[in-house]
Amino acid sequence: MAKSAKYTSRVADENGVIAWSDEENAIWKDLIARQLKAIEGKACDEYIAGLDLLQLPHDRIPQLGEVSKVLKSATGWQCEPVNALIGFGEFFKLLSERKFPVATFIRTREEFDYLQEPDIFHEIFGHCPLLTNQSFADYTQAYGQMGLNATKEQRVYLARLYWFTVEFGLLDTPKGLRVYGGGILSSPKETEHAVNNTGIRREPLNVLDVLRTPYRIDIIQPIYYTLNKVSNLDDIRKYEVSEIMDLVEKAKSLGLHEPLFERAAS
């Protein structure tokens, strides 16, 4: 997570307000209009309920205080402004304190369709609606607690658990496939791919398998792990930290699954 960042986060004034430019607000407006269409019939019910609660503005970037007010009332979470990229240590600490890190910048028109650095649209639109859901909120905090005292190597394995749940999680429901992962929900291409592409793998979530599954951040995903409903995350949350770490050690001893993608050029 602690790589060099292309973007610089905006700094709020003494009242916690960021003065976004007209162009930045216009980018938000265009992003949210496009993505609201993309997720129709594809986002999970729990996400839609959270979106209704947040009432995100469509014509401007929301202030973090506006979002935090709703999150605090619903589940005790709040948004925490951070630099564009932060290290694992800070990331785990913030989550363990029910503070969701939000980089206060928005992508440019040149990277409108995709960027590797998570911007405020990805964090607010992709993740914050589900932070109003008790199961998702509690799981995200528990995940932060898992990583607090983990070693650098253990955190690499734990990153896969976050990736295949919070970022790229799918639900296999009686209504069909539905999305709950923010990395999918904030991307029109990934949303369509995850739900409708018949040539990819979708497997029921098993924690040990997830810990052994390599991924790349710069491609459309070739595999997703599914739950039946968001509240199934409670089953993972109830693991003791020591039990999760035992699974990490088992994953290390068994080795990684064969990647379903070409390795990135070095």
GICOR-V885641 format. One record per run of one state. SS is the DSSP state (H for helix, E for strand, - for the rest). FROM is the first residue (numbers start at 1). LEN is the number of residues. If there is no record, write none. Layout:
BEGIN
ss:SS from:FROM len:LEN
ss:SS from:FROM len:LEN
END
This chain:
BEGIN
ss:- from:1 len:21
ss:H from:22 len:17
ss:- from:39 len:4
ss:E from:43 len:1
ss:- from:44 len:1
ss:H from:45 len:10
ss:- from:55 len:9
ss:H from:64 len:12
ss:- from:76 len:2
ss:E from:78 len:5
ss:- from:83 len:5
ss:H from:88 len:9
ss:- from:97 len:2
ss:E from:99 len:5
ss:- from:104 len:5
ss:H from:109 len:3
ss:- from:112 len:8
ss:H from:120 len:13
ss:- from:133 len:1
ss:H from:134 len:14
ss:- from:148 len:4
ss:H from:152 len:16
ss:- from:168 len:2
ss:E from:170 len:4
ss:- from:174 len:2
ss:E from:176 len:4
ss:- from:180 len:2
ss:H from:182 len:4
ss:- from:186 len:2
ss:H from:188 len:9
ss:- from:197 len:4
ss:E from:201 len:4
ss:- from:205 len:2
ss:H from:207 len:5
ss:- from:212 len:11
ss:E from:223 len:5
ss:- from:228 len:2
ss:H from:230 len:8
ss:- from:238 len:3
ss:H from:241 len:14
ss:- from:255 len:12
END
